[in-house]
């Protein structure tokens, strides 16, 4: 009977010791989990646009609709021939229906209008040949020699290859975030532990500057929370 009491007491003492170590480990783990650092990792790249939309516009005015139509058709041919004769395909060019303004039919228009009709025409180029479009923009004055006073609306340059560079940029942003966490940990005499949470920011694509809209800056910022270890 006495030996049984001794054994029971020993088991109880061992249980208390194990419980104590478990509680201490839990407290230490809780304290460890409470130490963390929030850092942001930036990744940037400058890329060239790989798609461009180029609207070419001109206007013709007169009082005879039939004559205006013939003039418009002739002008359209001049513009399209200029484009196809310099490296663009007909599939990359679209001639939009004209926008007709009738001064006589506009109750708010001036009764002193010189011409009754005005046709505004847009011919749109949509192509991956960005360098070619840049070249033709510099030669657009050649259309003046053929009687077409063409202008440009907003030329839209796009970068469509984001999915190809996303993985590398995310890896770069994560690496930069860990380096920032490492510097913080070193200052606080700690070590960087596992990732607690990670948030990938949205990718942004902007012009590098207004004078070179064909150059784009791709940017992403990742926010990562790391545990800190002693």
Residue pairs with C-beta under 8 A, 6 or more apart in sequence:
32 193
32 227
32 229
32 230
33 227
35 190
35 227
35 228
35 229
36 196
36 225
36 226
36 227
36 228
37 181
37 184
37 185
37 192
37 225
37 226
37 228
38 223
38 224
38 225
39 177
39 178
39 180
39 181
39 184
39 223
39 224
39 226
40 177
40 180
40 221
40 222
40 223
40 224
41 172
41 173
41 174
41 175
41 176
41 177
41 178
41 179
41 180
41 221
41 222
41 224
42 173
42 176
42 219
42 220
42 221
43 169
43 170
43 172
43 173
43 176
43 219
43 220
43 221
43 222
44 217
44 218
44 219
45 165
45 169
45 217
45 218
46 208
46 215
46 216
46 217
46 218
47 159
47 161
47 165
47 215
47 216
47 218
48 130
48 159
48 214
48 215
48 216
49 130
49 157
49 158
49 159
49 213
49 214
49 215
49 216
50 128
50 130
50 158
50 159
50 160
50 161
51 126
51 127
51 128
51 130
51 157
51 158
51 159
51 160
52 125
52 126
52 127
52 128
52 129
52 130
52 133
52 155
52 156
52 157
52 158
52 214
53 124
53 125
53 126
53 155
53 156
53 158
54 124
54 125
54 126
54 127
54 133
54 137
54 152
54 155
55 122
55 123
55 124
55 125
55 152
55 153
55 154
55 155
56 79
56 122
56 123
56 124
56 125
56 140
56 150
56 151
56 152
57 120
57 121
57 122
57 123
57 150
57 151
57 152
57 153
58 75
58 79
58 120
58 121
58 148
58 149
58 150
58 151
59 118
59 119
59 120
59 121
59 149
60 68
60 71
60 72
60 75
60 118
60 119
60 121
61 68
61 114
61 115
61 117
61 118
61 119
62 68
62 71
62 115
62 116
62 117
63 115
63 116
63 117
65 117
68 117
68 119
72 98
72 119
72 121
75 121
75 147
75 148
76 95
76 121
76 123
78 143
78 146
78 147
78 148
79 123
79 143
79 148
79 150
80 90
80 93
80 95
80 123
82 136
82 142
82 143
82 146
83 92
83 93
83 123
83 125
83 136
84 90
84 93
86 132
86 135
86 136
86 139
87 129
87 132
87 136
88 125
88 127
88 129
88 132
88 136
92 125
92 126
92 127
92 129
93 123
93 124
93 125
94 123
94 124
94 126
95 121
95 123
96 121
96 122
96 123
96 124
98 119
98 120
98 121
99 119
99 120
99 121
99 122
100 117
100 118
100 119
101 117
101 118
101 119
101 120
102 116
102 117
103 109
103 110
103 113
103 115
103 116
103 117
103 118
104 113
104 116
122 153
125 133
127 133
130 157
130 214
133 155
134 214
137 152
137 155
140 150
140 152
143 149
143 150
144 150
155 213
157 207
157 213
157 214
157 216
159 205
159 216
159 218
162 203
162 205
162 218
165 218
166 203
169 203
169 218
169 220
170 200
170 220
170 222
173 200
173 220
173 221
173 222
174 198
174 222
174 224
177 222
177 223
177 224
178 192
178 224
178 226
181 192
181 224
181 226
182 192
185 191
185 192
185 228
188 228
190 228
190 229
190 230
191 228
191 229
191 230
192 226
192 227
192 228
192 229
193 226
193 227
193 228
193 229
194 226
194 227
195 224
195 225
195 226
195 227
196 225
196 226
196 227
197 224
197 225
198 222
198 223
198 224
198 225
199 222
199 223
199 224
200 220
200 222
201 220
201 221
201 222
201 223
202 220
203 218
203 219
203 220
204 218
204 219
204 220
205 216
205 217
205 218
205 219
206 216
206 217
206 219
207 213
207 215
207 216
207 217
208 215
208 216
208 217
209 215
